């Protein structure tokens, strides 16, 4: 269904009306100019928006930004004009939201606006990318900057994917375990209740516990599922807000299994981001504030705010980092070496590579340990149910003999 209606004048002065499927008015205007028409009125058609216009199933991911940077870097290195590059990128983008932004950015650049100025305040483009593009435009090194950003986002995508993979397995196993337990308690165990009650034998403790649980779940199953659903929604809301988010992130950082993994991931992201920003000539305070946004963690946000305040008062970066106790001690030592040698960006880059490798190795170990542990837990639950049912059956057979 077309998105816009338009009224325009052609070269003969005649009025031309029609409809056009577009992501925005600027795209309609471009089409009319290409046909030699002068646009008079462009209006959206009511009800023409589809599900993508409301942001559903249309979020721009880190991978999308990584692909955007790689394509942009390749095209600009080939010597294509900026406007042509933006037109090519908008036509190739698989994200409707990103495509719309690129069309509007192209129109802004045509009117003389700088690329970085047009990118600002657009939710699809991270503040880090906008700042780096601004640095590249100012220094005439946009192709180099975009190449660096490509590497940055590719590594970030890879690291996030590994974290996601490490957490997916236990979530799936826990979900399957919950379904199995619910099935056993509501469909399998009730079959034996009548048999045990009519046998006139004293039931073992495990059997009594199992039957009580089964009766409770059968009577309140719907309410339990509803309560769980409400709890998950409420929990998700609480951990997304100020104090709740800070407490939750503190718990994750101190937890036996997730704490070390998150610390390594934060360390890798922080050092890599700082190395890239400092090597591009971004001031230290601005680099810290930008890195804080990239980490997107309430604990690191609070800690790096203290670091920023300390540096602003004249303290060294390594000393302020050491005081907040957020990163492993090796980062403090490496930053000190970098500051004293005047090669902080290079030292941070090497540190980032170290923690990226450590993160991958730890996540692999964690996944390897989790697999047998989760399987044993599931087997233990099933075994408890089986034993609870079999024990009274042996007693019944003994009475019959």
Secondary structure, DSSP 4 states (H G I P E B T S, - for coil): ---EEEEEE-TTS-EEEEEE--SSHHHHHHHHHHTT-EEEEEEEPTT---GGGGTTT-PPPHHHHHHHHHHHHHHHHTT--HHHHHHHHHHH-S-HHHHHHHHHHHHHHHTT--HHHHHTT-TTS-HHHHHHHHHHHHHT-HHHHHHHHHHHHHHHHHHHHHHHHHHHHHHHHHHHHHHHHHHIIIIIHHHHHHHHHHHT-PPPHHHHHHHHHHHHHHHHHHHHHHHHHHHHHHHHHHTTSHHHHHHHHHHHHHSTTHHHHHHHHHHHHHHHHHHHHHHTT--HHHHHHHHHHHH--HHHHHHHHHHHHHHHTT--HHHHHHHHT-S-HHHHHHHHHHHHHT-HHHHHHHHHHHHHHHHHHHHHHHHHHHHHHHHHHHHHHHHHHHHHHHHHHHHHHHHH-
